Amino acid sequence: MLSRDGDADSDDFFAFLDLFAIGDDRADLDGDGDRDADDFFLYLDLFAAGC
């Protein structure tokens, strides 16, 4: 959970979108050195599972 409040909610989703949009390395969820659709869809899977 990105907002660190204990809940997987819209705050976490938008925090990830912010990181992804600015190209922050924390948005590279698959660890391949870039931030792309694979990272975005991986985040959606994690978010749906409750992070």
PyMOL Python script that loads the backbone (N, CA, C, O; Angstrom):
from pymol import cmd

cmd.read_pdbstr("""\
ATOM      1  N   MET A   1       0.824  -1.165   0.000  1.00  0.00           N
ATOM      2  CA  MET A   1       0.000   0.000   0.000  1.00  0.00           C
ATOM      3  C   MET A   1       0.879   1.242   0.000  1.00  0.00           C
ATOM      4  O   MET A   1       1.682   1.453   0.909  1.00  0.00           O
ATOM      5  N   LEU A   2       0.720   2.027  -0.992  1.00  0.00           N
ATOM      6  CA  LEU A   2       1.589   3.183  -1.164  1.00  0.00           C
ATOM      7  C   LEU A   2       1.302   4.312  -0.190  1.00  0.00           C
ATOM      8  O   LEU A   2       2.215   5.038   0.205  1.00  0.00           O
ATOM      9  N   SER A   3       0.050   4.466   0.199  1.00  0.00           N
ATOM     10  CA  SER A   3      -0.278   5.563   1.110  1.00  0.00           C
ATOM     11  C   SER A   3       0.030   5.218   2.563  1.00  0.00           C
ATOM     12  O   SER A   3      -0.020   6.084   3.437  1.00  0.00           O
ATOM     13  N   ARG A   4       0.345   3.957   2.817  1.00  0.00           N
ATOM     14  CA  ARG A   4       0.760   3.457   4.138  1.00  0.00           C
ATOM     15  C   ARG A   4      -0.299   3.645   5.224  1.00  0.00           C
ATOM     16  O   ARG A   4       0.026   3.776   6.405  1.00  0.00           O
ATOM     17  N   ASP A   5      -1.571   3.657   4.812  1.00  0.00           N
ATOM     18  CA  ASP A   5      -2.629   3.788   5.804  1.00  0.00           C
ATOM     19  C   ASP A   5      -3.282   2.457   6.142  1.00  0.00           C
ATOM     20  O   ASP A   5      -4.238   2.412   6.916  1.00  0.00           O
ATOM     21  N   GLY A   6      -2.771   1.371   5.566  1.00  0.00           N
ATOM     22  CA  GLY A   6      -3.296   0.045   5.861  1.00  0.00           C
ATOM     23  C   GLY A   6      -4.416  -0.412   4.950  1.00  0.00           C
ATOM     24  O   GLY A   6      -4.856  -1.558   5.042  1.00  0.00           O
ATOM     25  N   ASP A   7      -4.887   0.460   4.073  1.00  0.00           N
ATOM     26  CA  ASP A   7      -5.975   0.118   3.167  1.00  0.00           C
ATOM     27  C   ASP A   7      -5.506   0.219   1.719  1.00  0.00           C
ATOM     28  O   ASP A   7      -4.748   1.120   1.359  1.00  0.00           O
ATOM     29  N   ALA A   8      -5.966  -0.716   0.899  1.00  0.00           N
ATOM     30  CA  ALA A   8      -5.751  -0.615  -0.547  1.00  0.00           C
ATOM     31  C   ALA A   8      -6.946   0.133  -1.106  1.00  0.00           C
ATOM     32  O   ALA A   8      -8.020  -0.438  -1.299  1.00  0.00           O
ATOM     33  N   ASP A   9      -6.747   1.420  -1.363  1.00  0.00           N
ATOM     34  CA  ASP A   9      -7.865   2.244  -1.805  1.00  0.00           C
ATOM     35  C   ASP A   9      -7.422   3.215  -2.893  1.00  0.00           C
ATOM     36  O   ASP A   9      -6.312   3.120  -3.418  1.00  0.00           O
ATOM     37  N   SER A  10      -8.302   4.141  -3.217  1.00  0.00           N
ATOM     38  CA  SER A  10      -8.008   5.078  -4.305  1.00  0.00           C
ATOM     39  C   SER A  10      -6.758   5.909  -4.027  1.00  0.00           C
ATOM     40  O   SER A  10      -6.078   6.315  -4.969  1.00  0.00           O
ATOM     41  N   ASP A  11      -6.436   6.172  -2.766  1.00  0.00           N
ATOM     42  CA  ASP A  11      -5.210   6.909  -2.453  1.00  0.00           C
ATOM     43  C   ASP A  11      -3.985   6.161  -2.978  1.00  0.00           C
ATOM     44  O   ASP A  11      -3.065   6.771  -3.523  1.00  0.00           O
ATOM     45  N   ASP A  12      -3.979   4.847  -2.811  1.00  0.00           N
ATOM     46  CA  ASP A  12      -2.868   4.024  -3.302  1.00  0.00           C
ATOM     47  C   ASP A  12      -2.832   4.007  -4.822  1.00  0.00           C
ATOM     48  O   ASP A  12      -1.768   4.116  -5.430  1.00  0.00           O
ATOM     49  N   PHE A  13      -3.994   3.871  -5.423  1.00  0.00           N
ATOM     50  CA  PHE A  13      -4.069   3.833  -6.879  1.00  0.00           C
ATOM     51  C   PHE A  13      -3.523   5.127  -7.477  1.00  0.00           C
ATOM     52  O   PHE A  13      -2.712   5.093  -8.402  1.00  0.00           O
ATOM     53  N   PHE A  14      -3.965   6.261  -6.951  1.00  0.00           N
ATOM     54  CA  PHE A  14      -3.504   7.539  -7.497  1.00  0.00           C
ATOM     55  C   PHE A  14      -2.045   7.821  -7.146  1.00  0.00           C
ATOM     56  O   PHE A  14      -1.351   8.498  -7.905  1.00  0.00           O
ATOM     57  N   ALA A  15      -1.572   7.317  -6.018  1.00  0.00           N
ATOM     58  CA  ALA A  15      -0.157   7.462  -5.681  1.00  0.00           C
ATOM     59  C   ALA A  15       0.698   6.707  -6.704  1.00  0.00           C
ATOM     60  O   ALA A  15       1.727   7.212  -7.152  1.00  0.00           O
ATOM     61  N   PHE A  16       0.264   5.492  -7.071  1.00  0.00           N
ATOM     62  CA  PHE A  16       1.002   4.756  -8.088  1.00  0.00           C
ATOM     63  C   PHE A  16       0.957   5.489  -9.419  1.00  0.00           C
ATOM     64  O   PHE A  16       1.982   5.600 -10.093  1.00  0.00           O
ATOM     65  N   LEU A  17      -0.208   5.989  -9.811  1.00  0.00           N
ATOM     66  CA  LEU A  17      -0.311   6.723 -11.077  1.00  0.00           C
ATOM     67  C   LEU A  17       0.629   7.917 -11.105  1.00  0.00           C
ATOM     68  O   LEU A  17       1.246   8.197 -12.132  1.00  0.00           O
ATOM     69  N   ASP A  18       0.743   8.623  -9.984  1.00  0.00           N
ATOM     70  CA  ASP A  18       1.678   9.754  -9.913  1.00  0.00           C
ATOM     71  C   ASP A  18       3.114   9.285 -10.134  1.00  0.00           C
ATOM     72  O   ASP A  18       3.851   9.886 -10.915  1.00  0.00           O
ATOM     73  N   LEU A  19       3.510   8.213  -9.447  1.00  0.00           N
ATOM     74  CA  LEU A  19       4.868   7.678  -9.613  1.00  0.00           C
ATOM     75  C   LEU A  19       5.107   7.234 -11.050  1.00  0.00           C
ATOM     76  O   LEU A  19       6.158   7.505 -11.630  1.00  0.00           O
ATOM     77  N   PHE A  20       4.133   6.560 -11.608  1.00  0.00           N
ATOM     78  CA  PHE A  20       4.237   6.054 -12.966  1.00  0.00           C
ATOM     79  C   PHE A  20       4.370   7.219 -13.956  1.00  0.00           C
ATOM     80  O   PHE A  20       5.206   7.182 -14.859  1.00  0.00           O
ATOM     81  N   ALA A  21       3.552   8.236 -13.778  1.00  0.00           N
ATOM     82  CA  ALA A  21       3.531   9.373 -14.703  1.00  0.00           C
ATOM     83  C   ALA A  21       4.840  10.152 -14.709  1.00  0.00           C
ATOM     84  O   ALA A  21       5.257  10.659 -15.751  1.00  0.00           O
ATOM     85  N   ILE A  22       5.489  10.250 -13.552  1.00  0.00           N
ATOM     86  CA  ILE A  22       6.744  11.009 -13.493  1.00  0.00           C
ATOM     87  C   ILE A  22       7.972  10.136 -13.762  1.00  0.00           C
ATOM     88  O   ILE A  22       9.103  10.622 -13.765  1.00  0.00           O
ATOM     89  N   GLY A  23       7.733   8.847 -13.987  1.00  0.00           N
ATOM     90  CA  GLY A  23       8.842   7.945 -14.299  1.00  0.00           C
ATOM     91  C   GLY A  23       9.677   7.549 -13.095  1.00  0.00           C
ATOM     92  O   GLY A  23      10.854   7.216 -13.233  1.00  0.00           O
ATOM     93  N   ASP A  24       9.076   7.583 -11.919  1.00  0.00           N
ATOM     94  CA  ASP A  24       9.777   7.218 -10.690  1.00  0.00           C
ATOM     95  C   ASP A  24      10.124   5.730 -10.708  1.00  0.00           C
ATOM     96  O   ASP A  24       9.307   4.903 -11.113  1.00  0.00           O
ATOM     97  N   ASP A  25      11.323   5.397 -10.272  1.00  0.00           N
ATOM     98  CA  ASP A  25      11.771   3.998 -10.269  1.00  0.00           C
ATOM     99  C   ASP A  25      10.888   3.093  -9.413  1.00  0.00           C
ATOM    100  O   ASP A  25      10.845   1.885  -9.648  1.00  0.00           O
ATOM    101  N   ARG A  26      10.187   3.647  -8.430  1.00  0.00           N
ATOM    102  CA  ARG A  26       9.301   2.823  -7.599  1.00  0.00           C
ATOM    103  C   ARG A  26       8.123   2.279  -8.387  1.00  0.00           C
ATOM    104  O   ARG A  26       7.446   1.361  -7.924  1.00  0.00           O
ATOM    105  N   ALA A  27       7.864   2.825  -9.570  1.00  0.00           N
ATOM    106  CA  ALA A  27       6.776   2.329 -10.419  1.00  0.00           C
ATOM    107  C   ALA A  27       7.236   1.188 -11.326  1.00  0.00           C
ATOM    108  O   ALA A  27       6.433   0.634 -12.076  1.00  0.00           O
ATOM    109  N   ASP A  28       8.509   0.836 -11.264  1.00  0.00           N
ATOM    110  CA  ASP A  28       9.045  -0.293 -12.044  1.00  0.00           C
ATOM    111  C   ASP A  28       8.824  -1.565 -11.238  1.00  0.00           C
ATOM    112  O   ASP A  28       9.750  -2.087 -10.617  1.00  0.00           O
ATOM    113  N   LEU A  29       7.600  -2.054 -11.252  1.00  0.00           N
ATOM    114  CA  LEU A  29       7.235  -3.176 -10.386  1.00  0.00           C
ATOM    115  C   LEU A  29       7.806  -4.508 -10.828  1.00  0.00           C
ATOM    116  O   LEU A  29       8.002  -5.400 -10.001  1.00  0.00           O
ATOM    117  N   ASP A  30       8.077  -4.661 -12.112  1.00  0.00           N
ATOM    118  CA  ASP A  30       8.631  -5.938 -12.557  1.00  0.00           C
ATOM    119  C   ASP A  30      10.157  -5.935 -12.578  1.00  0.00           C
ATOM    120  O   ASP A  30      10.771  -6.942 -12.931  1.00  0.00           O
ATOM    121  N   GLY A  31      10.774  -4.817 -12.204  1.00  0.00           N
ATOM    122  CA  GLY A  31      12.225  -4.754 -12.036  1.00  0.00           C
ATOM    123  C   GLY A  31      13.025  -4.861 -13.314  1.00  0.00           C
ATOM    124  O   GLY A  31      14.187  -5.265 -13.279  1.00  0.00           O
ATOM    125  N   ASP A  32      12.425  -4.505 -14.456  1.00  0.00           N
ATOM    126  CA  ASP A  32      13.163  -4.638 -15.712  1.00  0.00           C
ATOM    127  C   ASP A  32      13.831  -3.340 -16.169  1.00  0.00           C
ATOM    128  O   ASP A  32      14.373  -3.270 -17.272  1.00  0.00           O
ATOM    129  N   GLY A  33      13.789  -2.316 -15.317  1.00  0.00           N
ATOM    130  CA  GLY A  33      14.510  -1.088 -15.619  1.00  0.00           C
ATOM    131  C   GLY A  33      13.712  -0.031 -16.344  1.00  0.00           C
ATOM    132  O   GLY A  33      14.245   1.034 -16.655  1.00  0.00           O
ATOM    133  N   ASP A  34      12.448  -0.295 -16.622  1.00  0.00           N
ATOM    134  CA  ASP A  34      11.619   0.739 -17.235  1.00  0.00           C
ATOM    135  C   ASP A  34      10.219   0.703 -16.625  1.00  0.00           C
ATOM    136  O   ASP A  34       9.847  -0.246 -15.935  1.00  0.00           O
ATOM    137  N   ARG A  35       9.472   1.739 -16.892  1.00  0.00           N
ATOM    138  CA  ARG A  35       8.106   1.820 -16.429  1.00  0.00           C
ATOM    139  C   ARG A  35       7.219   1.823 -17.664  1.00  0.00           C
ATOM    140  O   ARG A  35       7.203   2.779 -18.440  1.00  0.00           O
ATOM    141  N   ASP A  36       6.482   0.731 -17.826  1.00  0.00           N
ATOM    142  CA  ASP A  36       5.672   0.574 -19.026  1.00  0.00           C
ATOM    143  C   ASP A  36       4.352  -0.108 -18.680  1.00  0.00           C
ATOM    144  O   ASP A  36       4.017  -0.276 -17.507  1.00  0.00           O
ATOM    145  N   ALA A  37       3.612  -0.496 -19.710  1.00  0.00           N
ATOM    146  CA  ALA A  37       2.301  -1.113 -19.500  1.00  0.00           C
ATOM    147  C   ALA A  37       2.391  -2.361 -18.633  1.00  0.00           C
ATOM    148  O   ALA A  37       1.462  -2.656 -17.882  1.00  0.00           O
ATOM    149  N   ASP A  38       3.495  -3.099 -18.725  1.00  0.00           N
ATOM    150  CA  ASP A  38       3.639  -4.290 -17.887  1.00  0.00           C
ATOM    151  C   ASP A  38       3.581  -3.921 -16.408  1.00  0.00           C
ATOM    152  O   ASP A  38       2.947  -4.620 -15.617  1.00  0.00           O
ATOM    153  N   ASP A  39       4.238  -2.832 -16.035  1.00  0.00           N
ATOM    154  CA  ASP A  39       4.214  -2.383 -14.640  1.00  0.00           C
ATOM    155  C   ASP A  39       2.823  -1.921 -14.237  1.00  0.00           C
ATOM    156  O   ASP A  39       2.357  -2.213 -13.136  1.00  0.00           O
ATOM    157  N   PHE A  40       2.167  -1.200 -15.131  1.00  0.00           N
ATOM    158  CA  PHE A  40       0.827  -0.703 -14.837  1.00  0.00           C
ATOM    159  C   PHE A  40      -0.146  -1.860 -14.613  1.00  0.00           C
ATOM    160  O   PHE A  40      -0.905  -1.852 -13.643  1.00  0.00           O
ATOM    161  N   PHE A  41      -0.128  -2.842 -15.495  1.00  0.00           N
ATOM    162  CA  PHE A  41      -1.050  -3.967 -15.351  1.00  0.00           C
ATOM    163  C   PHE A  41      -0.680  -4.850 -14.169  1.00  0.00           C
ATOM    164  O   PHE A  41      -1.563  -5.435 -13.542  1.00  0.00           O
ATOM    165  N   LEU A  42       0.595  -4.959 -13.854  1.00  0.00           N
ATOM    166  CA  LEU A  42       1.009  -5.675 -12.649  1.00  0.00           C
ATOM    167  C   LEU A  42       0.458  -4.962 -11.418  1.00  0.00           C
ATOM    168  O   LEU A  42      -0.036  -5.607 -10.493  1.00  0.00           O
ATOM    169  N   TYR A  43       0.542  -3.636 -11.404  1.00  0.00           N
ATOM    170  CA  TYR A  43      -0.023  -2.905 -10.283  1.00  0.00           C
ATOM    171  C   TYR A  43      -1.536  -3.145 -10.166  1.00  0.00           C
ATOM    172  O   TYR A  43      -2.048  -3.346  -9.065  1.00  0.00           O
ATOM    173  N   LEU A  44      -2.236  -3.124 -11.281  1.00  0.00           N
ATOM    174  CA  LEU A  44      -3.677  -3.381 -11.231  1.00  0.00           C
ATOM    175  C   LEU A  44      -3.976  -4.749 -10.624  1.00  0.00           C
ATOM    176  O   LEU A  44      -4.912  -4.892  -9.837  1.00  0.00           O
ATOM    177  N   ASP A  45      -3.174  -5.759 -10.994  1.00  0.00           N
ATOM    178  CA  ASP A  45      -3.352  -7.090 -10.410  1.00  0.00           C
ATOM    179  C   ASP A  45      -3.110  -7.060  -8.893  1.00  0.00           C
ATOM    180  O   ASP A  45      -3.887  -7.621  -8.120  1.00  0.00           O
ATOM    181  N   LEU A  46      -2.024  -6.396  -8.483  1.00  0.00           N
ATOM    182  CA  LEU A  46      -1.708  -6.306  -7.045  1.00  0.00           C
ATOM    183  C   LEU A  46      -2.786  -5.531  -6.295  1.00  0.00           C
ATOM    184  O   LEU A  46      -3.192  -5.912  -5.197  1.00  0.00           O
ATOM    185  N   PHE A  47      -3.237  -4.450  -6.896  1.00  0.00           N
ATOM    186  CA  PHE A  47      -4.278  -3.630  -6.266  1.00  0.00           C
ATOM    187  C   PHE A  47      -5.562  -4.423  -6.098  1.00  0.00           C
ATOM    188  O   PHE A  47      -6.192  -4.374  -5.042  1.00  0.00           O
ATOM    189  N   ALA A  48      -5.953  -5.153  -7.135  1.00  0.00           N
ATOM    190  CA  ALA A  48      -7.173  -5.963  -7.073  1.00  0.00           C
ATOM    191  C   ALA A  48      -7.064  -7.046  -5.991  1.00  0.00           C
ATOM    192  O   ALA A  48      -8.065  -7.446  -5.397  1.00  0.00           O
ATOM    193  N   ALA A  49      -5.843  -7.510  -5.748  1.00  0.00           N
ATOM    194  CA  ALA A  49      -5.621  -8.541  -4.729  1.00  0.00           C
ATOM    195  C   ALA A  49      -5.458  -7.924  -3.340  1.00  0.00           C
ATOM    196  O   ALA A  49      -5.270  -8.656  -2.368  1.00  0.00           O
ATOM    197  N   GLY A  50      -5.525  -6.611  -3.226  1.00  0.00           N
ATOM    198  CA  GLY A  50      -5.398  -5.950  -1.930  1.00  0.00           C
ATOM    199  C   GLY A  50      -3.993  -5.510  -1.607  1.00  0.00           C
ATOM    200  O   GLY A  50      -3.675  -5.250  -0.447  1.00  0.00           O
ATOM    201  N   CYS A  51      -3.135  -5.421  -2.626  1.00  0.00           N
ATOM    202  CA  CYS A  51      -1.730  -5.028  -2.478  1.00  0.00           C
ATOM    203  C   CYS A  51      -1.060  -5.968  -1.524  1.00  0.00           C
ATOM    204  O   CYS A  51       0.132  -5.824  -1.251  1.00  0.00           O
TER     205      CYS A  51
END
""", "prot")
cmd.dss("prot")
cmd.show_as("cartoon", "prot")
cmd.util.cbc("prot")
cmd.orient("prot")
